[in-house]
Structure formats: structure tokens, C-alpha cells
Amino acid sequence: MGIDSKYNIKIGNFKKGKNNLITDIDGVKVGHVTLDKGDIKTGVTAILPHSENIFKEKVMASSYVINGFGKSMGLIQIEELGNIETPIILTNTLSIGTACNGLIKYMLSENEDIGDTTGTVNPIVLECNDGFLNNIRRFSLKEEHVLDAIKNAKEIFDEGSVGAGTGMSCYQLKGGIGSSSRIIKLDEKEYTLGSLVLSNFGLKEDLMINGEKLIKETFDNEILELEKGSIIIIIATDIPLSERQLKRLSKRASISLGRTGSHLGNGSGDIVVTFTTRNKINHYEKRDIVDINIINENKIDLVFRALIESVEESIISSMINSKETIGRKNNTRKSILEYLNKTV
């Protein structure tokens, strides 16, 4: 899983999780539905924060908007209440409404009390624009695809040109879904932090791996394209953290983007959602006062470093695991492997 060792790419020094995926955090699962036919290059990816009823057992969470050129749903309530109560759905920009409907219907089917004896629900839907390769105007994604992605979520999942990543571009090469994980030792106990990205940003001339430019071509700065892509970054951990501490983690993902060469362009929607599977919040909590554990702030630098490594690797992994794709109007995104093969 993750970056192919034959290219001699090693991001950072932390120990990796058993599968080097976000699902190395116990209970986290990921599912895809891929729509790849003709000029349709799109899909949906679902991230389940744990395997129980997430509405009744919410996870503490935070979000951070690095650059806000995006059309995400549900971030306001994450910011206000500091929790997530649904699976996280990733898809293309014009399908967020469909994805939201599908997610809400799933939540209603699992919880007869929502909108009846208790309040409503805050669906989390995040997007990137896959319109370069995908005929985004055809609205190919259906509500049942969202349900299928949730229901087929599992611990081992594919990366690259799958699910929501089917039509995405990264550094003007083929992007998509990437994931990795890191192990952090605290109080002599091992904890795990993992990330998953939907990569759809960057300019080819900026791409760096381990601090070095990958593509040595000469580019005319006067005719450079504007960066109009985006990236969704999901970070999960089993380390006990408060919402404020999760926000601090989220901010560090911008360093990972910079390490791969991004300048966080004006037209880029770069959004981070971070959650911990510890300190779950019971929807029907009966106590007036509840206790939570959090990390000693003086030890959080370890977590920052692990996160930066993981997100950086997830971005590169999203490209290494993606295949060359020809989409609408014969628009083409080559695989990064074409360039890596020249360097080995």
C-alpha cells in the first residue's frame, strides 16, 4: 500500500501503519463507487469514522479551510459543535446535492429518530472539480451510488483513479485518491494517525518529490496556467484530542501541500477535515458533565510531524496509483509513472 518502494521514495521517518492507509485507525473504513465509461470519469468515495452508529456516537472533529474556492457542505456545524455525525462523502463539484440526498437517506434509514423524536442531521459532503476529464454536466452520480459506497466500505481499499478520484488531476498529471498512515508513541503506547486525500490541484512545473523537482522541462512563466484545482484532506487518528487540538493538526496539512510544490493558488479549494475516534460524543448522553482525555500540548509536535509526513505521502500515492486517463473531448492526463520511470 502507499508509495511503490521500487521508485526509492521515502517520505519522512515515522513508522508506517500495518497497511499504510487511513483505515489503520481501528473502525475507520473507506468505500468507492467508480463511474468510468466514455466521457464519464467520476464517482464517489465514502469514509466511515467508525463501525458503529455514528449519529448516536459522534466523533470529535474540526475543519480548516486553507483556501476557500470550494463548495463543501457541513463544515459550519463541524466548526460550531466540533463533531461529525455522518460518513464523509467525496465526489465531484456538481454532484454535491445528489451526494447529500443520498447520504441523508442513508442516515434516515439507519436512524428512525432523526427528524422525528430528535433533531435533523448534518451531512458532510466535500468535492473537487473533475470537469477536465469528466463530462460533469451529465450528472452521472446517483443517490444509489452514494449508498453503495457506504455499504461496501472496508479496511483495505484501492487508491488512485477510483471513486471520487476517477477524473481528478494532480500537478496536471493524473490524480485521485491517496492514503497513508503513521505510528506515534505516547506514554509508551502506540497510536495511529492516517490521512486520505482527493487530489486535484497543482501545476506540472511545480511538482516536487522529497524536495526535488520531478520534471526538468523548461516552462515559459509568461504563459503559465492559473492553478484552479483543489484538494480534500481527511485526517483520522485514535489519539485523544480536543476540537481545538484537531484544528491545530488541520492547519499543518498546508505544509504537506507546500512540500509537494503547491502555492495554494487563488482558484484552489484546499479543505481539511480532522477527527479522532477517541472521546466519542453520545447523542443521548444522560450525564450533565462528561470527562475527556486530551494529549499534553507539549507532546503535540510529534503528531504535527507525523501528519505532515502522512499527507505528503498520500498526495504522491494518489498519483503513483493512478493510470493515464483520456476523458471528455480527448483531454488526457498522463500518469506520474511515465516520469518516475525515467528517473530509476
VOGU-3710 file (C-alpha; in Angstrom, 3 decimals, decimal comma):
1> mgidskynik> 0,000/0,000/0,000  1,056/3,604/-0,499  4,168/4,618/-2,425  5,819/1,949/-4,518  9,222/1,156/-2,979  10,830/0,491/-6,374  10,949/4,245/-7,007  13,024/4,749/-3,839  10,602/7,304/-2,451  10,603/7,531/1,339
11> ignfkkgknn> 8,617/10,318/2,917  9,774/11,065/6,466  10,975/8,872/9,288  7,930/7,787/11,273  6,921/4,128/11,289  4,007/3,399/8,961  0,806/1,618/9,954  0,170/-2,016/9,045  -1,474/-1,207/5,682  -0,225/2,377/5,327
21> litdidgvkv> -3,833/3,547/4,945  -6,217/5,789/6,877  -8,081/2,609/7,815  -5,186/1,590/10,066  -7,172/3,519/12,681  -9,443/0,885/14,173  -13,026/1,150/12,893  -12,327/3,544/10,010  -13,459/2,193/6,621  -13,438/3,522/3,047
31> ghvtldkgdi> -15,686/2,622/0,108  -15,783/3,639/-3,554  -18,131/3,594/-6,497  -16,311/4,276/-9,778  -18,064/5,565/-12,911  -15,648/5,165/-15,813  -17,168/4,874/-19,263  -16,533/7,106/-22,276  -16,570/10,747/-21,213  -17,836/9,844/-17,746
41> ktgvtailph> -14,886/9,820/-15,353  -16,238/10,363/-11,877  -17,540/8,600/-8,778  -17,956/8,774/-5,045  -15,828/7,849/-2,032  -17,179/7,347/1,483  -15,133/7,499/4,695  -16,741/5,940/7,763  -15,188/7,261/11,009  -16,117/4,105/12,920
51> senifkekvm> -18,127/0,907/12,505  -20,977/1,690/14,900  -23,890/4,138/14,563  -22,079/7,424/14,011  -25,185/9,555/14,614  -25,582/8,094/18,093  -21,825/8,035/18,733  -20,356/11,136/17,105  -16,631/11,718/16,726  -14,881/14,881/17,823
61> assyvingfg> -13,726/16,823/14,775  -12,517/20,074/13,299  -12,115/21,560/9,840  -9,785/24,080/8,302  -10,112/25,969/5,034  -6,630/26,558/3,616  -8,079/28,232/0,511  -11,812/28,518/0,154  -12,551/28,051/-3,536  -14,849/25,102/-2,749
71> ksmgliqiee> -18,476/24,055/-2,459  -18,418/21,779/0,561  -21,382/21,006/2,823  -21,491/20,546/6,585  -18,399/22,498/7,641  -20,358/25,153/9,566  -21,719/22,684/12,102  -18,349/20,968/12,460  -16,932/24,351/13,400  -19,735/25,146/15,832
81> lgnietpiil> -20,177/21,802/17,596  -16,830/20,139/16,979  -18,180/16,789/15,864  -19,090/14,619/12,877  -22,266/12,522/12,866  -22,353/11,025/9,351  -19,987/9,289/6,957  -17,826/11,733/4,969  -18,672/11,746/1,254  -16,297/12,875/-1,510
91> tntlsigtac> -17,439/13,474/-5,095  -17,350/15,999/-7,953  -18,427/19,629/-7,645  -21,813/19,443/-9,366  -22,817/16,234/-7,578  -22,767/17,542/-4,019  -26,576/17,904/-3,984  -27,111/14,329/-5,125  -24,478/13,073/-2,699  -26,131/14,997/0,128
101> nglikymlse> -29,545/13,497/-0,644  -28,088/10,002/-0,784  -26,251/10,474/2,495  -29,306/11,880/4,269  -31,462/8,996/3,044  -28,861/6,557/4,360  -28,868/8,286/7,751  -32,672/8,231/7,921  -32,724/4,525/7,085  -30,315/3,842/9,945
111> nedigdttgt> -31,947/6,196/12,471  -35,740/6,317/12,782  -35,475/9,110/15,347  -33,834/11,705/13,038  -36,329/14,446/12,192  -38,982/12,791/14,380  -38,167/12,459/18,068  -34,783/14,174/17,798  -33,186/16,821/15,596  -32,049/16,571/11,991
121> vnpivlecnd> -28,579/15,597/10,776  -25,507/17,390/9,422  -24,291/15,664/6,220  -20,611/16,059/5,342  -20,044/16,269/1,568  -16,785/17,526/0,057  -15,841/17,996/-3,590  -13,261/18,663/-6,259  -13,926/19,642/-9,872  -13,156/16,733/-12,238
131> gflnnirrfs> -14,513/18,595/-15,285  -11,269/18,427/-17,300  -11,650/14,664/-17,762  -15,271/14,113/-16,766  -18,391/15,394/-18,535  -19,528/16,938/-15,290  -22,715/18,398/-16,820  -24,223/14,936/-17,273  -24,904/14,444/-13,541  -23,858/10,805/-13,738
141> lkeehvldai> -23,704/10,274/-9,998  -26,938/8,899/-8,491  -28,090/8,591/-4,906  -27,746/4,803/-5,025  -24,046/5,183/-5,810  -23,592/7,024/-2,522  -25,413/4,268/-0,639  -23,302/1,599/-2,355  -20,055/3,388/-1,469  -21,098/3,498/2,188
151> knakeifdeg> -22,254/-0,116/2,259  -19,138/-1,514/0,572  -16,697/0,433/2,761  -13,888/-1,756/4,085  -10,458/-1,720/5,687  -8,485/-2,445/2,508  -9,391/-0,173/-0,394  -7,963/0,927/-3,732  -6,108/4,177/-4,334  -5,627/6,232/-7,484
161> svgagtgmsc> -8,194/6,542/-10,276  -11,123/5,184/-8,277  -14,265/6,523/-6,656  -14,278/10,290/-6,368  -10,738/10,268/-7,767  -11,638/8,737/-11,134  -11,478/12,011/-13,077  -9,181/14,101/-10,890  -5,891/15,712/-11,939  -2,853/16,497/-9,794
171> yqlkggigss> 0,014/18,678/-10,984  -1,525/18,367/-14,466  -0,953/14,604/-14,274  -3,462/12,002/-13,139  -4,522/12,472/-9,538  -7,163/10,849/-7,372  -7,384/9,025/-4,050  -4,268/8,584/-1,930  -3,762/7,415/1,629  -1,094/6,639/4,218
181> sriikldeke> -0,594/6,321/7,968  1,961/6,877/10,695  2,577/5,440/14,185  3,222/7,779/17,139  4,354/6,564/20,562  2,886/8,385/23,561  3,265/7,174/27,165  4,924/4,013/25,776  1,770/3,183/23,809  1,437/3,225/20,019
191> ytlgslvlsn> -1,222/5,415/18,424  -2,043/5,790/14,733  -2,668/8,799/12,508  -3,800/8,372/8,920  -4,790/10,571/6,011  -6,767/10,281/2,799  -6,660/12,862/0,021  -8,693/13,620/-3,071  -6,005/15,343/-5,144  -6,936/17,732/-7,932
201> fglkedlmin> -4,502/20,652/-7,798  -1,129/21,981/-8,873  0,935/22,827/-11,948  3,342/20,348/-13,532  6,354/22,630/-13,290  5,907/22,914/-9,511  5,764/19,192/-8,628  8,366/18,106/-6,083  9,124/14,743/-4,518  11,389/14,710/-1,474
211> gekliketfd> 12,274/18,338/-2,113  13,373/17,895/-5,727  11,611/18,936/-8,915  10,421/15,815/-10,715  10,017/17,306/-14,198  13,053/19,073/-15,607  11,326/20,642/-18,611  11,636/24,386/-19,225  8,422/26,335/-18,749  7,599/29,798/-20,021
221> neilelekgs> 6,471/31,731/-16,966  4,564/34,219/-19,113  2,114/31,578/-20,265  1,733/29,527/-17,105  -1,793/28,373/-16,400  -3,525/29,535/-13,268  -3,879/26,950/-10,527  -7,601/26,184/-10,418  -7,612/22,775/-8,786  -8,396/21,680/-5,270
231> iiiiiatdip> -7,676/19,050/-2,662  -9,729/17,487/0,088  -7,671/16,165/3,003  -9,218/13,843/5,593  -7,157/13,123/8,707  -8,092/10,473/11,262  -6,410/9,396/14,483  -7,023/7,396/17,643  -5,057/9,903/19,732  -7,298/11,681/22,264
241> lserqlkrls> -7,514/15,304/21,156  -9,849/18,216/21,769  -11,568/20,078/18,934  -9,061/22,892/19,373  -6,143/20,483/19,076  -7,706/18,886/15,995  -7,873/22,347/14,452  -4,159/22,779/15,128  -3,487/19,491/13,333  -5,607/20,525/10,359
251> krasislgrt> -3,579/23,669/9,804  -0,343/21,682/9,410  -1,639/19,966/6,263  -0,795/23,137/4,341  2,890/22,329/4,921  2,419/18,991/3,150  0,948/20,781/0,150  3,931/23,120/0,038  6,346/20,209/0,225  4,886/18,741/-2,954
261> gshlgngsgd> 5,093/22,123/-4,707  1,692/23,776/-4,306  1,472/27,538/-3,836  -2,184/27,327/-2,761  -3,427/29,101/-5,848  -6,268/31,607/-5,902  -8,608/29,180/-7,667  -7,831/26,185/-5,470  -10,224/24,782/-2,871  -7,987/23,261/-0,198
271> ivvtfttrnk> -10,046/21,913/2,699  -9,084/19,743/5,675  -11,340/17,711/7,976  -9,738/16,047/11,002  -11,326/13,703/13,536  -10,389/11,441/16,430  -12,065/8,131/17,200  -11,428/8,712/20,897  -13,748/10,735/23,157  -16,929/9,826/21,280
281> inhyekrdiv> -19,935/12,033/21,928  -23,146/10,185/22,796  -26,207/11,695/21,132  -28,353/10,577/24,076  -25,857/11,432/26,817  -27,538/11,365/30,244  -24,744/12,890/32,304  -24,539/16,632/32,830  -20,743/16,579/32,961  -18,593/14,295/30,818
291> diniinenki> -14,873/13,623/31,023  -12,485/13,597/28,061  -8,784/12,868/27,720  -6,516/15,035/25,577  -2,858/14,983/24,628  -0,337/17,013/26,586  0,211/20,074/24,381  3,966/19,800/24,870  3,899/16,452/23,066  1,763/17,516/20,107
301> dlvfralies> 4,769/18,338/17,907  5,167/14,583/17,330  1,649/14,454/15,946  2,232/17,525/13,758  5,281/15,893/12,193  3,531/12,579/11,619  0,592/14,350/9,992  2,813/16,356/7,643  4,570/13,163/6,532  1,324/11,252/6,053
311> veesiissmi> -0,446/13,893/3,975  2,628/14,449/1,803  2,850/10,730/1,099  -0,896/10,477/0,451  -0,631/13,144/-2,254  2,223/11,348/-4,027  0,478/7,994/-3,552  -2,681/9,349/-5,212  -0,594/9,948/-8,332  1,560/6,810/-8,295
321> nsketigrkn> -1,576/4,670/-8,049  -3,362/6,491/-10,881  -3,375/5,395/-14,509  -3,144/7,546/-17,636  -6,674/8,664/-18,482  -8,321/10,002/-21,625  -11,584/11,745/-20,870  -14,047/14,135/-22,456  -13,005/15,878/-25,678  -9,950/13,569/-25,648
331> ntrksileyl> -8,479/15,519/-22,745  -5,616/13,466/-21,346  -3,788/13,207/-18,046  -0,621/11,141/-18,082  0,463/9,023/-15,147  3,319/10,220/-12,962  4,860/6,796/-13,587  5,910/7,963/-17,055  8,237/10,468/-15,384  9,289/8,285/-12,467
341> nktv> 10,321/5,505/-14,839  12,817/7,930/-16,405  14,495/8,524/-13,054  15,091/4,898/-11,986
//
